[in-house]
Amino acid sequence: MIDESLIVLDSALINKKSIIHYLSEKAKKLGYLKNSANYIEAVNKREEEFSTAIGYDVSIPHGKSKEVINPFICFLRTNQPIEWDTNGNPVELVFMLGVPEESKTTFHL
């Protein structure tokens, strides 16, 4: 489930949108996603419901989507803290999860 190719260290990306897009495209290129745009939409929808910033400079964006071929975890470490949400939560460590829509409700946990 953890693919070394989905680990990004010292990224210069500066906002949540670019991080989610970059990691989604990487997952698509590696065959984890059928359609990255639809997956990004699912992740952004989840972010709108409630921020995935959990404190300690960590965020765990995720989305259940029919676009996920195989479950995956991406990890990205930024080279500086970024503001993840409107509450001003800083994030440096991003763990993005891809979960197939048809998986059991607790698979991603």
Secondary structure, DSSP 8 states (H G I E B T S, - for coil): -EEEEEEEEEE---SHHHHHHHHHHHHHHTTSBS-HHHHHHHHHHHHHHS--EEETTEE--EEEETTBSS-EEEEEEEEEEEE-STT--EEEEEEEEEEETTS-TTTT-
